[in-house]
Amino acid sequence: MAWSVPLSRFTPRVGGGSAFFVRPHSHTMRRFTHLLFAIAIALLSGCGVGPDLGPKAVSLSDTNLVPMLDAIAVVDRASLGFTPISTNADIRLEIGSGSGYDTMLHVYADTHRTIAFRKTQTGYRWIAEQEIHYGPKMFTDADGTFQEHLAVEYQTEPVNGIPTNQIYVSYYGQDSRLTGGHLTLAAIKPILDEWKGTPIR
C-alpha cells in the first residue's frame, strides 16, 4: 500500500497538502517509529488486546457496511469531485477511533481514499472524504522519493484543519501546471484524465 502512515488515522496537515497522510521525515525517525510500533504490539498482546489492531478487511457486500453505504448514498459526491467506489476495491473498516470521527472506511483501488462518518441515532452520517489520484512522475524532496499525486477533499465537520463545506484540492509533485496557484476541480480534470490508468507505486 502506498500510504505513508498507519491507515487508521487522519494525520496533521504537512505543507498545506493532504490531510490524511504525511510523508516520513527521516531515516532515523522511521526507525524510531518502527521501534515504538514493535514495543506497542508487544505490550498490547501481553494485555490480551489481540494481534489485529488495525482496520479490518471487508467487502462491499458485508452487512456491517450497510449503514455507511446508506450514508454515502445520500451525498452528491460526484459534484464534490469524488469518483464512484469500485466494486472490487480493497476496503478496510475502522470503528471507534474517537479522533474527530466515529467510523472510517479506507478504500484502495485505482485511487486511494478515506471516508469518515459520525454515528447518529439511526446509523451514520458522512462527514468527510479524501480521494488521492496518482500521477506517472516521481519526485524527490528532503523526505525522500514519492509518486506525484492530487488529493481531493471535502468535510462537513472540522475533522482535520481544512475549511468545512468547501472542496479542497492539493498537489504533491513538480508538475508546473499544478504548482503555484489555487487548484479547482475544473483545473485538474484534464490532468486526471491524463493520469487514468497510472499504476500506484
N, C-alpha and C positions, 0 to 999 in steps of 0.2 A: 504494500500500500504506500501511496506517495505522500501521506500527510506526515508532518514533522513532529507532532506531539500526540500523546495518547488520544484516542478517538472520543473519550468520554467527557471532554471539557471544551467550553468556549474558552479562548485564551485572550490575554490582553492584546490590544492592537499594537502593531510594530510598524513604525514609519508610515502610518496612515493607510496601511494595507488591509489585508483580510482580517476579519475579526475572529475567526475560528481556528487559526493556526499561527504558529510562529516558527521561524527557522532557527536551527541550532546556532549558538553564538560562538562556540569554540570547541576544539577537541577536548580540552580539559573539562569544560562544562558538560560535554556529552558523557565523558567517563564518569564524572561525579553523579550525574543524573542516573546513569545505569546502575551505579553502586547503590544509590538511595533506593531505587526501584527494587533491586535484589533484596536489600535489607527489609523493605516493606513487605515483600512477598513472604519472606521467611517468618517475620513476626506475625503476620496475619494468618498464615497457615497454621502457626502454633496456637492461635486463638480460636481455631475452628471456623474461620470465616469461609474457607474453601478456596480452591485454586482458581476459579473463574471470577475475576474481579472486574472485567470489562463488559462492554455491551455484548448482548447475546445475538448470535446469528438467527435471523428469522426469514420467512418468505412472505410475499405479499398476500398469500392465502391464509396466513396464520391468524386465528381468531383474535389474538391479543392486539392485532393492528387495526381491527375494525373501527374503534373509536377515533384513532388517529387519522385513518384514511377518510373517515367521515368529516373530520375537522379540516383536512386538506381540501376536500371536495367542495366546500362552501366558499373557498377563496379563489378569486380570479387570478391565479398565479401566473398565467400566460401574460397578462397585462403588466405584471411586475418584472417580467424578463426571465421567468423560470421555465425550463423545458419539462415535458411530461416525464414521470418516473418510469424507467424501463421495466418491463415485466420480468426481465431476467437479471435485474440488479442484485448485487450483494448488499443485503440490508442488515444493519445491526440495531438492536433496540436497547436503549438505556433508560432506566427508570429510577426516579428518586434521587437526583443529583443535589437538589437544593441550591443550585448555583444560578439563579436567575431564570430557571425553567424547571418544570416538573418531570418532563419526559423528552427524550430526543431520539430521532432516527438519524442514522449515518448511512448514506446511500452511495454505493460505488458502482458506476457503470461507465458510459462514455465520458461522464463528468463525475466529480465528487461533490456531494452536498451534505449539509446537516439541516435538519428541520426540528425546531423546538416547539414545545407545547406547554400550555398551562392547564392544569387539571381544573375541571368545573364539577358542578353537582351532577351533571348528566353525562359527562365524558371528558373531552379535551377541547381546547381552543388553540388553533395555530397562532403562534406569536412571533416566529422568526424563521428565516431561511437564508441560507447561503449556498450558492452553486458556483463551483470552480471549473472553469474551462481551461484546458491546457493547450499551449501552442507548440510549434515544432522546434523552436530555438531554445538552446541552453544559455544561461548567463552565469557569470561568476562575480561575486562580491566578497566583502570581508568575511562573510559567514560560510562561504563555500560555493558550490556549483549547483544550480537549480534549473528546473524547466519553467519557462515563462508561463504565466497564467493570468487570466482575468477572473475576478470574483464579483458576482452579482449578489447583493444582499438587500434584505428588507426586514424590518421588525416593527411590531406594533407596540411593544413594551421596551423600556430601556434595559436591554439584556447585556449589551457589550460595548456601549460607548458611541455607536454611530447614531445619527439622527433618526428618530422614530417616524414612521409613516412617510418614508421617503426612500426612493430607490437609490442605492449607493453602489457605485461601480469603482473598482480599483484594479490596478495592474501592477504586476511584478515582472520586470524584464527590461529589455533595452531597445524595444521597437519604438522608433521616434514618432510613429503615428499615434502611440498610446501614452506618451510621456509628456509632462509639462502642461497639462490642461485638465479641465473638468470633463469627465467621461460620462456619456449618456448611452442609453440603450440603442438609440439610432446611430450613434457614432461607432459602437462596437459591433453592430450587426454584420457589416461586411467582413470584419476580422473573424468573427465566429464562423461565418460561412466558409471562410478560407481555411480555418483550423479544423473543420469537420474531418473526422477520421484519424486525427493525430493520436498516436499511441501515448499512453501515460507512462512515463519512465520513472 
